[in-house]
Amino acid sequence: MLPEDVRILALMLPETVAGVHRGNPDFRVGGRVFATLWVEEARVVLRLAPVDQAELCEAEPDLFTPLDGAWGRRGWTNLDLDLCEEESLRAALLAAWRTTAPAVLRAAYA
């Protein structure tokens, strides 16, 4: 997948806005980052619930890897864009959006 694909798919999610985090494009809902795009490294860092992170990393260990340290233990997860297909990217972005979106917003788009 290409960085532009990430941007298009992320911005399709309800009330998502693009921003910048540490010089990298990011995607936010309710003012909180749920995905950061590292263009030069061909990866996306996603804010997942730890249970979602565990499931994705177990199902596709080459595609999904936890960040090192405390960030990874909290659910922050790398997704390798060079290995990613659209279906996996869509599902991962949606999981990150659901983890991050305010409860009222999640309920409105359930």
N, C-alpha and C positions, 0 to 999 in steps of 0.2 A: 504494500500500500504506500501511497505517496503522502507527504505532509498535507497537500491540498485535500486529499480524501478525508483525512482526519478532521480538518477544518469544516468541510461540508457536512459530514455526518454529525459532528458535535453540535454545530449550530442548528441542526434540525430538531434537537431536543428542546422541549418547552422552556421558554424563558432563559435560555442560555445566551450568555454574552461572551465575546472575545476580550481578552485582556493580555497583559504581559506580566510574567513572573520571572525575576532574575534575568531579564533580557530574552526570555523565551515566550512564545505565544502560549496562552493558556485559555481555558474555558471554564466559566463560572456559572453557578446557579445560586440565587439567593445571596450573592456577594461572596460566595466561597468557591475556591478552586476545586474542580473535580478531575481535571486533566491538564497536563502540561506537555507541550510538544517540544522535543529536543531534535530539531531538524538535522543538525550536523551528525548526530548519533543515530538517526533513524529509529527513534523510540518515542513512546508516549509514557508518561508517568501518570498512573491512575490512582485515585483515592477510592479504594474498595473496602467493604466490610471485611474483617479478617476471615470470616467464613467463606465469602465469595473468593477472596484471594486464595485460600487453601484449595478450594475446588478447582479454580482455573489453573493454578500452578501444578496441581496433580494431573489434571486432564491434558494439559499442553505445556509440559515443562520447558520445552525449547522456546516457546512463545512468551510465556509469562514467568517472571522471576520477582520475588520480593526485593525491595530496596534493602540495603544493609542496615543493621542496627535497629534503633527504636522506630524509625520511620517505617521500616518494613514490618515490624511487629504490629504497628497500628493499621496496616492494610495497604500502605503505599506500594505500588506494584509497577514494574517495568513491563512494557509490551513492545516486542521487537517488530518494527514495521516491515523489515525485509522478509520476514517469515509469515506475516499476517495476511489472512484473507478477509474479505469484506464482512462476512458473517461474524467472525470472531471479533473484529473491531467494533461492529455495531453492538454486539452483546456486551462487550467490555465497557464501552462508553455508557450504555444504558445502566449497567450495574453501578458504575461510578456516579452517574447522575442521581440515581436512586439513593445511594449512600449519602450524598451531599445535599440534595434538595430538602428544603423545609417540609415538615410533615403535611402541612396544608396543601402545598404544591404537589407533593407526591400523590396525595389522595385525589386531587383534582384531575390528575392525569393517569390514574390507576387503570 
